[in-house]
Amino acid sequence: MEVAAAISATDPFDPGYRLLRRVFDRAEITALAPVLARIPSSAAGRRWAGHELVALLQSPPMQPILRKLAELLPDMAILRAVAFRKDADANWFVPAHQDRSIPVPSVALPPGFDHVTRKPDGWQAEAPVALLAKMRNCRIFVDRATIEDGPLEVLPGSHRRGRIEQAEIPTIAGHWVPLIGEVGDAVILSPLLLHRSRRATDPSGRRVLQLELIPSEMAEALGLSAC
Ligand SMILES: O=C(O)CCC(=O)C(=O)O
């Protein structure tokens, strides 16, 4: 027990997320404008998977971002990109949840996957917990996100519970942490970490680019289309 506590005290990822300040500089973020302009005006977000993702990842503004990402999270491949914007026209809230569904090439699911659904950008299915535990989401702060912007909130340590049923969530005690940050900050999260997002009380239009990563060798072994 003491050994376990000592190990977790030295593991900066132990809470299930890590907030990193000023990973990207302002010029790198400003260069993303054409990418982010593709978020529909009244919608919360825009997703890229499959061929569209390949095109996005090959675009010039993404190159400095991808180089830094490869240093932060080596030997991982990007499976999906999502851009979120929360403003006065799209001031959404998301109840607490885990991100358990990932893009899959077809309904012929790899072992351990289930709950396949068809999305406008392709198929997605719930991945097994052992795989999700190895995946990471990297959220890049394109704009400052203050407490008034309805920032992402996380429940530290909740990723260690594995798969959490929706009905169980209200019974889980803990202190929710708002992830507020400045342009160019980034947060790396386990997709199993419970997260939520409330409506903005004073929306300034915060945008986030989220890149969802899987260990490259797992992507290859499972035949998942990763770049
Ligand atoms: O950006 C947010 O506030 C919430 C996004 C979200 O729910 C998610 O990343 O799954």
The ligand as a MOL file (V3000), in Angstrom:
LIG
                    3D

  0  0  0     0  0            999 V3000
M  V30 BEGIN CTAB
M  V30 COUNTS 10 9 0 0 0
M  V30 BEGIN ATOM
M  V30 1 O -15.3920 20.9900 -24.3900 0
M  V30 2 C -16.2380 20.6630 -23.5850 0
M  V30 3 O -16.6340 21.4440 -22.7720 0
M  V30 4 C -16.8630 19.3040 -23.5050 0
M  V30 5 C -16.4590 18.4050 -24.5270 0
M  V30 6 C -16.8210 17.0210 -24.2120 0
M  V30 7 O -17.7980 16.7190 -23.6410 0
M  V30 8 C -15.9170 15.9820 -24.5880 0
M  V30 9 O -14.7660 16.2760 -24.9010 0
M  V30 10 O -16.3080 14.8060 -24.5500 0
M  V30 END ATOM
M  V30 BEGIN BOND
M  V30 1 2 1 2
M  V30 2 1 2 3
M  V30 3 1 2 4
M  V30 4 1 4 5
M  V30 5 1 5 6
M  V30 6 2 6 7
M  V30 7 1 6 8
M  V30 8 2 8 9
M  V30 9 1 8 10
M  V30 END BOND
M  V30 END CTAB
M  END
